[in-house]
Every structure is written in structure tokens, then in C-alpha cells.
């Protein structure tokens, strides 16, 4: 009789252990599927980032050339001042029709 009870208890314990293992296996499968989905999302984001980085790099390749801009602007300002002086010299003493000197 004790052997029958022990056999039933062992059988019940094995059923509980196998049930718990099945639950754990199902949870692991679900988590692995979630992980795979996240990895695919990350790969897609990285691919998009790499495409965008190439575009940004091509658009910013000429930034070092901007360092040459201030001296050129200074030359343009100097020339504008000279041209303004010429224009003032041309219009000095000029009166339009109807104006009095």
C-alpha cells in the first residue's frame, strides 16, 4: 500500500514538474520571439541611420571652406566703401531738375 501511495506521489510530482517546465518553455519562446522582433527593429533603425549619416556627411563636406569666407567678405566691404566714394564723387554738385543749389 505504501508503494502505491509513493508511486502516485511520484507520478503527481512528475506531472507538476513537467507542467512547470512546459510553462517555462512557453515563456522562454515568447521572450525569444520578443527579442527577435526587437533585434529586427534595431537593425532597421541602424540601416536608416547609416543612410542618413551618408547624406549628412555629403552635405557637410564643404564646411571647412566656410573658414575662407570672412577674409573675402572683408574685401567685399572694402570694395563697397571705395565704390560708395566714387558714387559720392559723381553726384557731388549734381542737381536734379527743379532743385536749387
C-alpha positions in Angstrom: 0.0 0.0 0.0 2.8 2.4 0.8 4.4 1.5 -2.5 1.2 2.5 -4.3 1.0 5.9 -2.5 4.6 6.6 -3.2 4.1 5.7 -6.9 1.1 8.0 -7.0 3.0 10.8 -5.3 6.0 10.4 -7.7 3.6 10.4 -10.6 1.9 13.6 -9.4 5.3 15.3 -8.7 6.4 14.4 -12.3 3.2 15.8 -13.7 3.7 19.1 -11.7 7.4 19.3 -12.8 6.5 18.7 -16.5 3.7 21.2 -16.3 6.1 23.8 -14.8 8.6 23.0 -17.5 6.0 23.5 -20.2 5.1 26.9 -18.7 8.8 27.9 -18.5 9.3 26.7 -22.1 6.4 28.7 -23.3 7.6 31.9 -21.5 11.1 31.4 -23.0 9.7 31.0 -26.5 7.6 34.2 -26.1 10.6 36.1 -24.8 12.8 34.9 -27.6 10.2 36.0 -30.2 10.1 39.4 -28.5 13.9 39.6 -28.5 13.9 38.7 -32.2 11.4 41.4 -33.0 13.4 44.0 -31.1 16.6 43.0 -32.9 14.9 43.3 -36.3 13.6 46.8 -35.3 17.1 47.8 -34.2 18.6 46.5 -37.5 16.1 48.6 -39.5 16.8 51.7 -37.4 20.6 51.2 -37.8 20.2 50.8 -41.6 18.1 54.0 -41.7 20.7 55.8 -39.6 23.6 54.7 -41.9 21.7 56.0 -44.9 21.0 59.3 -43.2 24.6 59.6 -42.0 25.9 59.3 -45.6 23.6 62.1 -46.7 24.6 64.4 -43.8 28.3 63.7 -44.4 27.9 64.6 -48.1 26.2 67.9 -47.2 28.7 68.9 -44.6 31.8 68.1 -46.6 32.2 71.8 -47.6 32.1 73.2 -44.1 35.9 73.7 -43.9 35.6 76.0 -46.9 33.5 78.4 -44.8 36.7 79.4 -42.9 37.7 81.3 -46.0 34.5 83.4 -46.0 35.5 86.2 -43.5 38.5 87.5 -45.5 36.5 87.5 -48.7 33.7 89.4 -47.0 36.2 92.0 -45.7 37.5 92.5 -49.2 33.9 93.0 -50.5 33.3 95.6 -47.7 36.4 97.5 -48.6 35.5 97.5 -52.3 31.9 98.6 -51.4 33.4 101.6 -49.5 35.6 102.5 -52.5 32.6 102.3 -54.8 30.5 104.4 -52.5 33.2 107.0 -52.5 33.2 107.0 -56.4 29.4 107.4 -56.4 29.5 110.3 -54.0 32.2 112.0 -56.1 30.0 111.6 -59.2 26.9 113.0 -57.5 28.6 115.9 -55.8 27.4 119.2 -57.2 24.7 117.4 -59.3 21.2 118.9 -59.0 18.1 117.3 -60.4 15.6 119.2 -62.4 13.7 121.7 -60.3 16.3 121.6 -57.4 18.1 124.7 -56.2 21.7 124.7 -55.3 
